[in-house]
Amino acid sequence: MKSRILAALTMTAATLVATISLSSPAQAEIPGYVKQGAYGWPDQCTGVGYYGQTNGTWRFYYCETVIPTNWNAPGLYYLWVEY
C-alpha cells in the first residue's frame, strides 16, 4: 500500500515539474518587442521580418524557434518586432 502511495506521489511530482518546465518559454521576451506572428518555416519568419523592416513597418525583428522543423513537418517560429 505504501509503495502505491509513494508511486502516485512520485508521478504527481514528475508531472508538475514537466508541466512547469514545458510551459516556460524557450527564449525570454525582450522588453519593447511584441509578437507579430507565428510561422511554420524559418525562412517565412525571417522573410516577413526583413520585409517589415525594409518597408518601415518596424525597426528591428528576430525569430524565436519554438519547435524546429524536420524532414517531415514544419516547426513553429515566432516573429518578434520592435516598432
Buried (B, 14 or more C-beta within 10 A) or exposed (E): EEEEEEEEEEEEEEEEEEEEEEEEEEEEEEEEBEEBEEBEEBEBBBBBBEEBBEEEBBEBBBBBBEEEBEEEEBBBBBBBBBE
